[in-house]
């Protein structure tokens, strides 16, 4: 006899998801169980050596049958979203079709679909094998922005200006190649069984670069029974002269008409990929001078980092929406919350050289932060040694912390960010110049963004 309180399995819950899990568990009668491991921390990452998504889903489905699970969800990009769909399928619970997750996460397949249904929103692209020894096609066009067909956290994504740069970019060390293979192969095995027409994910997508002056945005929403609903748009602010994110801000400054165009594009792409149930996140560029909207990629999951921003400013809880979807409930029936801020930001602390990585804040600094800013939400990701070197090699920078704050307006948010950053001993994420290559090089602060 199973309990009347529903049990929901939350796979690969870390950082923002873990905090949301605790909050939702206290807010409504639901019991959460967790499964999964941390890909990037020892000893959890040892599981990569033998990880198999099908076997993982089988084990969890057997566990779920015994325990009477009512829901399975995950917002984890690399393994979680697909694993949750596979477990839900085995248990007959609400969820996305695994094939639609594979289709959306396979960037080359998604780009081919986008080219067919909305060519004006698709950047010119090519693809090559993810191997430094395989000969490159002679007709490759450069410069290009190269990224893995199946990737996460902008790993191995960068601009290459010629064939020699591309070959150097693909020349991973033996250890890096093993890790890249182990990160990709679980997905690839499912792809071969579920979506063979998409082709191998062991490839690199080469896109026509977008000027660094063209801003990036994120549209967040959900789908239920094929009906698409928007949550909102988040604006990206990058370190000048780079594509490294400095801040994410809500509410968006993007004109409502352009936001509506992004939603229409998402509706067409989601339908073409047969993604009919779950949260989604569409990354896109908007070039105001050319009035051109182009899609970057579609993520078939909740963008967990942004959930807190929407709660603060709009009173909408995307994590609660995701849980309602997993339980087969209607998210439109969720009661709204009272907003706590007019504006909010996810402040990203980033370094481009090993010497520029500051110490993680100790207990005293954390206590001072929370005493001064009761609404602060802090996440630390500091790495050292080989892990730090790999971050810098694979992404070009190291994200060592993220801080969420709200305020009444952008000027006050800037002031609060600078005070909070000083308490942490970190440079505030506001900049007016590209990062210097010298060890001390973090961009200088400038006037408040408005």
ZAVEX-554203 format. One record per atom (N, C-alpha, C, O, CB): residue in one letter; z, y, x. Coordinates in steps of 0.1 Angstrom, whole numbers, plus 5000, padded with zeros to 4 digits. Glycine has a CB too. Example, Ala and Ser with C-alpha at 12.3 -4.5 7.8 and 13.67 -1.06 7.14 Angstrom:
<recs>
a507849435132a507849555123a507849675132a508549675142a509049555113s507149785128s507149895137s507950005129s508050115134s505749945141
</recs>
This chain:
<recs>
x500049885009x500050005000x500050125009x500950155017x501250004990x499050215008x498850325016x499650445010x499750454997x497450365018x500050535018x500850655013x499950745005x498650745007x501350735025x500550814995x499750914987x499351034995x498451104991x500550954975x500051055006x499651165015x498451125023x498551025031x500851215025x497251195022x496051145029x496251155045x496851245050x494851225025x495651055051x495651055066x494251085071x493251035066x496050915071x494151185080x492951235086x492951205101x493851245107x492651385083x491951145106x491751115120x491051235126x489951265122x491050985123x491651295136x491051415143x490751365157x491651345165x491951535143x489451355161x489051305173x488851415184x488251515181x487751225172x489251385196x489051475207x489551615204x488851715206x487651485211x490751625199x491351755195x492051815207x493051765213x492351745183x491551935212x492152005223x492152155220x491352195212x491351965236x492952225228x492852375227x493052425213x494052405207x491652425234x491952495208x492052555195x492152455184x492852475174x490752645193x491552335186x491652235175x493052185174x493552155164x490652125178x493752165186x495052115186x496052215179x496952165171x495552085200x495852345181x496652435174x496352445159x497352455151x496452575180x495152425156x494752425141x495352305135x495752305123x493252425140x495252185141x495852065136x497352085133x497752035122x495651945146x498052145142x499452165139x499652255127x500552235119x500152215152x498952365127x499052465116x498652405103x499452425093x498152585119x497552325102x497152275089x498052165084x498352145072x495752215090x498652085094x499551985090x500852035084x501451975076x499951905102x501152165088x502352225082x502052295069x502952325061x502952325092x500752325066x500452405055x500052325042x500152375031x499252485058x499752195044x499352115033x499751965035x499951925046x497852125030x499851885024x500251745026x499151655032x498451595024x500751685013x499051655045x498151565051x498751525064x499451595071x496751645054x498451395068x498951335080x497851325090x496851265086x499751205078x497951375102x496851365112x497251255122x498351245126x496651505119x496251185126x496351095138x495251135147x494151185143x496150945134x495451125160x494551165170x494051055178x494650955180x495251275180x492751075183x492150975192x491151045201x490651155197x491450855184x490850985212x489951055222x490751085235x491951065236x489351175216x489951145244x490551175257x489951305262x488951355257x490251055267x490551355273x490051485279x489051455289x489451395300x491251565284x487851495287x486751465297x486951525310x486551475320x485451515291x487651645311x487751715323x489051725330x489351805339x487251855320x489951635326x491351635332x491751495335x491451395328x492351695323x492451475346x492951345350x494251325343x495051415342x493151345366x494551205338x493851075340x492851045329x492150945329x494750965341x492751135318x491851105307x490451085311x489750995305x491951215297x489951155321x488551145324x488251015331x487050985333x488151255334x489250925334x488950795339x488250705329x487550615332x490250725344x488450745316x487850665305x486350675305x485650595299x488350715292x485750785312x484350795313x483650675319x482450645316x483950925320x484350615328x483650505336x483050395327x482050345330x484650445346x483750365316x483250255307x483150295293x483150215284x484250145308x483050425290x483050475276x481750435269x480650455274x483250625276x481950385257x480850345248x481150395234x482150355228x480650185249x480250475229x480450545216x480450435205x481350445196x479350645213x479650345205x479550245194x480850165194x481450135184x478350145196x481350115206x482550035206x483750125202x484650075195x482749985221x483750255207x484850345203x484850365188x485950355182x484650485210x483650375181x483650395167x484050265160x484750275150x482250435163x483750155165x484150025159x485650015159x486249975149x483449905167x486250045171x487750035172x488450125162x489350085155x488150055186x487950245161x488550345152x488350305138x489250325129x488050485155x487150255134x486850215120x487850105116x488350105105x485450175119x488050005125x488949895122x490349955120x491149915111x488949795133x490750045129x492050105127x492150185114x493250185107x492350205139x491150255111x491050335098x491150255086x491750295076x489850425098x490550135086x490650045074x492049995072x492549995061x489649925076x492649965083x494049915082x495050025077x495849995069x494549855095x494750145082x495750255078x495250335066x496050415061x495850345090x494150305061x493650375049x493350525051x493650605043x494750365038x492650545062x492250685065x491350745054x490550675048x491450695078x491550875051x490850935040x489751035046x488951085039x491751015031x489851065059x488951155065x488851135080x489851085086x489451305062x487751175086x487551165100x486851295104x485851325098x486751045105x487351375114x486651495118x486851525133x487751465139x487151615110x485951595138x485951645152x485051755154x483951765148x485651525162x485451855162x484651965166x484351965181x483952065187x485352105162x484451855187x484251835201x482751805203x482151715198x485051715207x482151895212x480751895213x480151765219x479251705214x480252005221x480851715230x480151615238x480151475231x479151415230x480751615251x481351435227x481451305221x481951305207x481551225198x482351215229x482851405204x483651395191x482851405179x483051325170x484551505192x481951505178x481151525165x480351395161x480351355150x480251645166x479751335171x478951215169x479851105166x479551025157x478051185181x480951085173x481850975171x482450985157x482550885150x483050975181x482851105152x483451125139x482451085128x482751015118x483851265137x481151115130x480151085120x479950925120x479750875109x478751145124x480050865131x479850715132x481050645125x480850545119x479650675146x482250695128x483350635121x483350655106x483650565099x484650695127x483050775102x482950805088x481950715081x482150675070x482650955085x480850695087x479750615082x480350475080x480050405070x478550615091x481050415090x481550285089x482550265078x482650165072x482150245102x483350375075x484450375065x483950425052x484750415042x485550455070x482750465050x482250515038x482950645034x483050675022x482450415027x483250725044x483950855041x482950975042x481850955048x485150875051x483251085037x482351205038x482151235052x483051235061x482951325031x480851275056x480551305069x479051325071x478251285062x481051205079x478651375082x477151395085x476551255089x477351165094x476951495096x475351235086x474651115091x474551125107x474251225112x473151105085x474951015114x474851025128x473551065134x473451135144x475250885134x472451025127x471151055131x470951205131x470251265140x470050995123x471551275122x471351425121x472151495133x471751595138x471851475108x473251435136x474051485148x473251465161x473151555169x475451415149x472651345162x471851325174x470651415175x470351475185x471351175174x470051435163x468851525163x469251665167x468451735174x468251525149x470351715162x470751855165x471251875179x470951975185x471851905155x471851775185x472451785198x471351755209x471551795220x473551685200x470251695205x469151675215x468351805215x467451825206x468251545210x468551885224x467952025224x466452025224x465852105218x468452095236x465851925231x464351915232x463851875218x462851935213x463951815242x464451785211x464051745198x464151855188x463251885180x464851625193x465351925189x465552045180x464552155182x464052215173x466952095182x464152175195x463152275198x461852245193x461052325188x463152305213x461452115193x460152065188x460152085173x459152135167x459951925191x461252055166x461352075152x461252225148x460552265139x462652015146x461952305156x461952455154x460552505155x460152595148x462952525163x459852455166x458452505168x457552475156x456652555153x457952435181x457852365149x457052335138x457352415125x456452465118x457152185134x458652445123x459052505110x459152655111x459052725101x460252455105x459452705123x459552855125x459152895139x460052935147x461052895123x457852885142x457452915156x457753055161x457953065173x455952895157x457853145153x458253285157x459653295162x460053385170x458053385146x460553195158x461953195162x462153105174x463253085178x462853155151x461053045180x461152945191x460653005203x459553065203x460452815187x461453005214x460953045227x459952945233x460152825231x462153065237x458952985240x458052885247x458852795256x459852845263x456952965255x458552665257x459352575264x458552465270x457452435266x460452515255x459152395280x458552275287x459752185290x460952225287x457752315300x459552075295x460651985299x460251905311x459051875313x461051895287x461251865319x460951785331x462051685332x463151695326x460951875344x461851575340x462851475342x464051535350x463851625358x462251355350x465251485347x466451535353x466651465367x467651395368x467651525344x465651475376x465651405388x465051485399x464051545397x464951275387x465751495411x465151575422x464051505429x463351565437x466251615432x463851375427x462851295434x461551285426x460551265432x463351165437x461551295413x460351285405x459551415407x460051525406x460651265390x458251395409x457351505411x457251595399x457251545388x455851455414x457351725401x457251825390x455851835386x454951835394x457851955394x455651855373x454251885368x453652015374x454452105376x454251905352x452452015378x451852125385x451652255376x451552365382x450552085391x451752235363x451452345354x452752415349x452652485339x450652305343x453852385355x455152455351x455052605352x454452655362x456352405359x455552675342x455552815342x456952875346x457952825341x455152875328x456952965355x458153025360x458053175359x456953235359x458452985375x459153255358x460553205358x460853125345x460153135335x461553315359x461953045345x462352965334x463852955333x464552965344x461652825334x464352935321x465752915320x465952765318x465452705308x466452995308x466552695328x466652545327x468052505322x469052565326x466452495341x468052405313x469352355308x469152205304x468052175300x469852435296x470152125305x470051985301x469651975287x470152055278x471251915305x468851875283x468551845270x469751815262x469851845250x467551725269x470751745268x472051725261x473151775271x473351715281x472351575258x473751895268x474751955277x475952005269x475951995257x474052065284x476852065277x478052115271x478552225280x478452215293x479152005269x479152335275x479752445282x478752505292x479152555303x480952395290x477452515289x476452575298x476452505312x475952565322x476752725300x476852375312x476752305325x475352285329x474452245321x477452165323x475052325342x473752315348x472652395341x471452365341x473252165348x473052505334x472152595328x472052715336x473052785338x472652625313x470852755340x470652865349x469152905349x468252825346x471152855363x468853025353x467453065355x466953015369x467653025379x467353225355x465752975369x465052935381x463753005382x463053015372x464852775382x463453055394x462253145395x461053075401x459953125400x462553255404x461152955406x460052875411x460352725412x461552685409x459652935425x459452645416x459652505416x460652465426x461452365424x458252435419x460652535438x461652495448x463052525443x463952445445x461452585461x463352635436x464652655430x465052555420x466152505420x464652795423x464052505412x464352405402x464752275409x465652205405x463152385393x464052235420x464352115427x465752125433x466452025433x463252085437x466052235439x467452255444x468452245433x469552185435x467552385452x468152295422x469052295410x469352155406x470452115402x468552375399x468352065407x468451925403x469051835413x469351725411x467051875398x469151885425x469651805437x471151795436x471851865444x469151865450x471751715428x473151705427x473651605437x472851525443x473551645413x474951615441x475551525450x475651385443x475451375431x476851575455x475951285451x476151155445x477251155434x477051095424x476451055456x478351215437x479451215428x479051295415x479351255404x480651285434x478351415417x477951495406x476951415397x476951425385x477351625410x476051335404x475051265396x475751155388x475351125377x473951205406x476751085394x477450985387x478151045374x478050985363x478550915396x478751165376x479451225365x478551265354x478751245342x480351345370x477351325358x476451375348x475851255340x475651265328x475251445355x475651145347x475151025341x476150965331x475750935320x474750915351x477450965335x478450905326x478651005314x479050955303x479750885334x478551135316x478651225304x477551205294x477751225282x478751365309x476351175299x475151165291x474851025285x474451015273x473951215299x475150925292x474750795288x475250745275x474550675267x475050695299x476550765271x477050725258x476150785247x475850715237x478450765256x475850915248x474950975238x473550905238x472950885228x474851125240x473050885250x471750835252x471550695245x470550655240x471350825266x472650605247x472550475240x472450485225x471750415219x473750395244x473250575219x473150595205x471750655201x471150615191x474250695200x471250745209x469950815207x468850705207x467950705198x469650915217x468850615216x467850505217x467850425204x466850375199x468050415229x469050395199x469150315187x468850395174x468350335164x470550255186x469250515173x469250595161x468050685160x467550705149x470450675159x467550745171x466450835170x465550815182x465450905191x467050985170x464850705183x464050675195x462950775197x462450795208x463550535195x462450835186x461250925187x461651045194x460651115199x460750955173x462851085196x463251205203x462951195218x462851305224x464751235200x462951075223x462751065237x464051075245x465051115240x461751165242x463951045258x465151045267x465851175267x465151285267x464750995281x467151175267x467951295269x468251325284x468851425287x469251285262x467751235293x467951255307x466851345312x466051315321x467851115315x466751465306x465651555309x466251705309x467351725304x464451545300x465451795315x465851935315x464852015306x463651985307x465851995329x465352105298x464552185290x464352315297x465352375302x465252215276x463152365298x462752485305x462252585295x461152565289x461752465317x462952695293x462652795283x462152925290x462452955301x463852825274x461352995283x460953135287x462253215287x462953225277x459853195278x462653275298x463853355299x463853475289x462753535287x464153405313x464953505284x465153625276x465853735284x466753705291x466053595263x465353855284x465953965292x467453975290x467953955279x465354105289x468153995300x469654005300x470154115291x471354115287x470254015313x469254205288x469654315279x469654285264x470154355256x468754435281x469054165261x468954125247x470254055243x470653955250x467754035244x471054095233x472354035230x472253905223x471253875216x473154135222x473253835224x473353695218x474453705206x475453775207x473753595228x474253625196x475153615185x475353465181x474553385185x474553695173x476353445172x476653315167x476753325152x477653405147x477853255173x476053245144x476253235130x477053105127x476652995132x474853235122x478153115120x478953005117x478952975102x478853075094x480353025122x478952855098x478952815084x479152675082x479552595091x477652855078x478852625069x479052485066x477952445056x477352525049x480452455061x477752315055x476852255046x477552145038x478352065043x475552195053x477352145025x477852045016x476852005006x476352094998x479252085009x476551875005x475451834996x474151904998x473351934989x475851844981x473951945011x472652015014x472652165012x471752225015x471551955007x473752215006x473852355003x474552425015x475652385019x474652384990x473852535020x474352605032x475152725028x474752805020x473152635041x476352745035x477152855032x477552925046x477752855056x478552815025x477553055046x477853125058x479353165059x479953195048x477053255059x479953155070x481253205073x481253345078x481953435074x482053115082x480353365088x480153495094x479453495107x478953385111x481553565097x479353605114x478653615127x479553675137x480353765134x477353715125x479553615149x480253665161x479353725171x478353665174x481153545167x479753845176x478953905187x479353855200x480553845203x479054055185x478453835209x478753795223x478553925232x477653995230x477853685228x479453935241x479454045252x479453965265x480353885268x480554145251x478453985273x478353915286x478654005298x478654135297x476953865288x479053945309x479254015321x477854085325x476954005326x479753925333x477754215327x476554275329x475754215341x476354185351x476754425332x474454185339x473654125349x473753975350x473153915358x474054185362x474453915340x474653775340x474553725325x474453805316x475953725346x474553595323x474653535310x476053475308x476153395299x473553435308x476953515316x478353465315x479053545304x479053665305x479053465328x479753475295x480353545284x481653615289x482453555296x480653455272x481853735284x483053825287x483953835275x485153835277x482553965292x483353845264x484153855251x483353805239x482053805240x484654005249x484053765229x483453735216x484153825206x485353835206x483553585212x483353895197x483953995189x483653975174x482553935171x483554135193x484653995165x484453995151x485154125145x486254155150x485053865144x484554195136x483254165129x482054195137x482154275146x483254235115x480954145133x479754165140x479154305137x479354355126x478654065136x478454365147x477754485145x476354465141x475554565139x477854575158x475954345140x474554305137x474254355122x475054325113x474254155139x473154425120x472854465106x472854345096x472354235099x471454535105x473354365084x473454265074x472054195071x472054075069x473954315061x471054275072x469654215069x469354115080x468654015077x468654325068x469654145092x469354045103x470253925102x469853815105x469554115117x471553945098x472353825096x471853735085x471853615086x473853875092x471253795074x470653725064x469453645069x469153525065x470253815052x468653705078x467553635084x468053515092x467353405092x466753725093x469153535099x469653425107x470153305098x469853185101x470853465116x470753345087x471153235077x469953165071x469953045070x471953305066x468853235068x467653175063x467053075073x466552975070x466653275059x467053115086x466553035097x467452905098x466952795099x466553105110x468752925097x469652805098x469452715086x469452595088x471152855098x469152765074x468952685063x467652595065x467752475062x468752765050x466652655070x465452575073x465552475084x465152355082x464252675077x466252505094x466452415105x467452305101x467152185105x466952485118x468452335095x469452225090x468752135081x468952005082x470652295083x467952185072x467152095063x466252005070x466051885067x466452175052x465552065080x464551985088x465151875096x464551775099x463752075097x466451895100x467151795108x467951705099x468651615104x468151865118x467951725086x468651645076x470151645078x470851555076x468151505077x470651765083x472051785084x472551835071x472351955068x472351885096x473251755063x473651785049x475151805047x475551835036x473051685040x475951775057x477351775054x478151815067x478051735077x477851645048x478851915067x479651955079x479552095083x478752175077x479251865090x480252135093x480152275098x479052285108x478552185113x481552315105x478552405110x477552425120x477752565127x478452655122x476152425113x477052575138x477052705146x475652725152x475252635160x478152695158x475052835148x473752865153x473852975163x474253085160x472752905141x473452955175x473353055186x471953115186x470953045185x473752995200x471953245186x470553315186x470653445193x471653505195x470153335171x469453485197x469253625203x468653715192x467853665183x468253615215x468953845192x468253935184x467754055193x468654125198x469053985172x466454075194x465954185202x465554295192x464554285185x464654135210x466454395191x466254505181x464954575183x464354615174x467454595181x464654605196x463354685199x462154615193x461254675188x463254705214x462154475195x460954405190x461254345176x460354285170x460654285199x462454365170x462854315157x462554165157x461954105148x462054385146x462954095168x462653955169x463953875170x464853905179x461753925182x464053775162x465253685162x464753545167x463753485162x465853665148x465353495177x465053365183x466253275184x467353325188x464353385197x466053145181x467153055181x467353005195x466452975202x466952935171x468652985199x468952925212x469252775210x468552695216x470252995218x470152745201x470452605198x471352595185x471952695182x471152535210x471352485179x472152455167x473152355170x472852245175x471252415155x474452385168x475552295171x476052235158x476452315149x476652365179x475952105156x476352045143x477852025143x478351905142x475651915141x478652125144x480052125144x480652265142x479852365143x480552055157x481952275140x482652395140x482752455155x483052375164x483952385134x482452575157x482752645169x484252685169x484652785165x481852775172x485052595175x486552605173x487152735178x488052795173x487252485180x486552785189x487052905195x486953025186x487753115187x486252945208x486053025176x485853145167x486753135155x486853235147x484453155164x487253015152x488052995139x489153105138x489353155127x488552865138x489853125148x491053215148x490553355145x491253435139x491853205161x489353395150x488853535148x488553555134x488953665128x487653555157x487953455127x487653475113x488953475104x488953555095x486753355108x489953405108x491153405101x491853545102x492353595092x492153295106x491853605114x492453735116x491753845108x492353925101x492453765130x490453845108x489653955103x489153935088x489154035080x488453985111x488853815085x488253785071x489153705062x488953695050x486953715073x490253655068x491153575059x490553435056x490953375046x491453645047x489453395063x488753265061x489153175072x489053215084x487253285060x489553055069x489952955079x488852845081x488852755073x491352895076x488052855091x486952755093x487552615095x486952515091x486152795104x488752605102x489352475104x489752415090x489552295088x490552485113x490252495081x490552445068x489352405060x489352305053x491352555060x488252475062x486952435056x486552305061x486152215053x485852545059x486652275074x486252155080x487052035075x486551925072x486352155095x488352055073x489251955068x488851925053x488851805049x490651995069x488652025046x488252005032x486951925031x486851835022x488052145024x485951955039x484751885039x484951735043x484351645036x483751945049x485851705053x486051575057x486751495046x486651375045x486951575070x487551565037x488251495026x487451485014x487851435004x489551575023x486251545014x485351545002x485751644992x485351634981x485451414996x486451754997x486851864988x485851974989x485051984998x488251904991x485952064979x485052184979x485752304987x486752354982x484752224965x485152344998x485852455006x485852584998x486652665001x485052475019x484952594988x484952724981x486252734972x486552844967x483752724972x486952624970x488152634962x489452664971x490552674966x488452504955x489252674984x490352714993x490852854990x490052944989x489952695008x492152874989x492653004987x492453094999x492753055011x494153004983x492053214998x491853305009x493253355015x494253355007x491053435005x493253385027x494453435034x494353585035x493253645035x494753365047x495453655038x495453795040x495053825054x495753775063x496853855037x494053905057x493653935070x494754005077x495554085071x492354025071x494853985090x495954055098x495454155108x496254225114x496653945106x494054175108x493454275117x492154315112x491554255104x493354215132x491754435116x490354485113x489354435122x488154415119x490354645112x489754415135x488854365145x489654265153x490854265154x488254485154x488854175160x489554075168x488554025179x487354045177x490053945160x489053975190x488253935201x488853815208x490053795209x488054045211x487953735213x488253625221x487853665235x486653675239x487453485218x488853705243x488653765257x488653655267x489553575269x489853865260x487453645274x487253545284x487453595298x486853685302x485753485282x488353525305x488753555319x487953465328x488053345327x490253545322x487153525337x486153445344x486053495359x486153615361x484753465338x485853405368x485653435382x484353375387x483953265382x486853395391x483753435397x482453395402x482553335416x481653285422x481453505402x483753345422x484053295436x485453225436x486253265428x483953405447x485653125444x486953065445x488153165447x489153155441x486952955455x487853265456x488953355460x489253455449x490353505449x488553435472x488353465439x488653555428x489453495417x489753565407x487353615423x489753365418x490553305407x492053335409x492553295419x490253145407x492653405400x494053435401x494953315398x494453215392x494453555393x496253335400x497153225396x497353225381x497153325374x498553255403x497553105376x497953095362x499253165360x500153155368x498052945358x499353225348x500653295345x501853205344x501753095338x500553375332x502953235351x504153145350x504853175337x504453245329x505053175362x505953105336x506753115323x507153255320x507253295309x507953015323x507553325331x508053465329x506953555323x507153625314x508553525342x505753545329x504553625324x504153585310x503953675302x503353605334x504153455307x503853415293x504853465283x504453515272x503753265292x506153465287x507153515278x507053665276x507253705265x508553485284x506653735286x506453875285x505253905276x505354005268x506253945299x504253825277x503053845269x503353835254x503053915246x501953745273x504053725251x504353695237x505453785231x505453805219x504753545235x506253835240x507253935235x506554065231x506954135222x508353955246x505554105239x504854235237x503754215226x503454315219x504254285249x503154095225x502054075216x502353945208x501953835212x500754075223x502953965196x503353845189x502153765184x502153645181x504153885177x500953835182x499753775177x498953705188x497853645185x498953875170x499353715201x498453665212x498353515211x499353445209x499053715225x497153465214x496953325215x496253305229x495153345231x496053265203x496953235237x496553225251x496153075254x496952985251x497553275261x495053055261x494652925267x494352945281x493553025285x493452865259x494852855290x494652855304x493852735308x494152625304x495952865312x492852755317x491952655322x491852655337x490852605342x490652665315x492752705344x492652715358x492452585365x493052485362x493852785364x491552575375x491252455382x491352495397x491252605401x489752405379x491452385405x491452395419x490652295426x490152195419x492952385424x490352305439x489752205447x488352165441x487552255438x490552085447x488052035441x486751985437x486452025422x485252055420x486751835438x487452025414x487152065400x486652215399x485752245391x488352045391x487252305407x486852435407x485452455413x484552525408x487852525415x485252385424x483952385431x482852335421x481752395421x483952295443x483152235413x482152175404x481852285393x480652295389x482652045398x482852345388x482652455378x481752555383x480752595376x484052515374x481952605395x481152715401x479752665403x478752735402x481752765414x479552535408x478252485410x477452455397x476252485397x478452345418x478152405387x477452365375x477252485365x476252485357x478152255368x478152575365x478052685355x477852825361x477552925354x479252685346x478052835375x477952965381x479153055381x479253155387x476853045375x480253005373x481453085373x482552985368x482252875365x481353205363x483753035368x484952955364x485653035353x486153135356x485852915376x485752975341x486453035330x487952985331x488252875328x485852995316x488853075336x490153025339x491153065327x492353025328x490653085351x490753135317x491553165306x490853235295x489853295297x492753255311x491453225283x490953285271x492153345263x493153265261x490053195262x492053465259x493153525251x492553585238x491553655239x493853635260x493253555227x492853615214x493753725210x495053705211x492753505203x493253835206x494053945201x493354015189x492154005188x494254055212x494054075180x493554155169x493954295171x494854335179x493954095156x493354385163x493754535163x493154605151x492454545143x493254595176x493554735150x493054815139x491554855141x490854875131x493954925136x491254875153x489854925157x489554885171x490454835178x489755085155x488354905175x487854865188x488654935200x488854875210x486454885190x488955065198x489655135208x491055075210x491455055222x489755285204x491755045199x493054985201x493054845207x493854805214x493854985187x491954775203x491854645209x491654645224x492254565231x490654565202x490854745228x490654765243x492054795250x492354735260x489654875246x492854885244x494154915249x495054795250x495754775260x494755025241x495054715239x495954605238x495454495249x496254435255x495954535224x494154485250x493654385260x494054425274x494354335282x492154375259x493954545277x494354585291x495854575293x496254535304x493954735293x496654605284x498154585285x498454435286x499254395295x498854645274x497854355278x498154215278x497654145291x498354065297x497454145266x496454195296x495954135308x496854175320x497054095329x494554195311x497354295320x498254335331x499554245331x500054215342x498754485329x500054215319x501254125319x500953985324x501753925330x501654115304x499653945322x499253815327x498953815342x498953715349x498053755320x498753935348x498253945361x496753915363x496353875374x499053855370x496053935352x494553915352x493854045349x494354135343x494253805341x492554055354x491754175351x491254165337x490854065332x490554185361x491354275330x490854285316x489354255315x488654305323x491254415310x488954175305x487554145304x486654255298x486054235287x487454025295x486654365305x485754475302x485054515315x485754535325x486554605295x483754535315x483054555328x481854635326x481254645315x482654415334x481454705337x480254785336x479254755347x478254825349x480654935337x479454645355x478554605366x478654455368x479554385364x479054675379x477554405374x477454265376x478554225387x478854315395x476054225381x478954105387x480054065396x479554065411x478354035413x480553925393x480354115419x479954115434x480053975439x480753895434x480954215441x479353955450x479353825456x480453805466x480853695470x478053805464x481153925470x482353915478x483453845471x483553855459x482754055483x484353785478x485453715472x486253795462x486853745452x486453665482x486353925464x487254015456x486454065443x486954135435x487754125463x485154015442x484354085433x484454065418x483753975413x482954065436x485354135411x485354135397x484854275392x485354375398x486754095391x484054285382x483554415378x484654515374x485654465369x482554395367x484454635376x485454735373x485454765358x484454745351x485154865381x486554815353x486654845339x486054975336x485955065344x488154845335x485654995323x484955115319x485555165306x486555105301x483455105318x484955265300x485455315287x485355205276x484655115277x484655445283x486155225266x486255135255x484855115248x484155205246x487255175244x484654985244x483454955237x483655005222x484754985217x483054805237x482655065216x482755105203x481655045194x481555075182x482755265202
</recs>
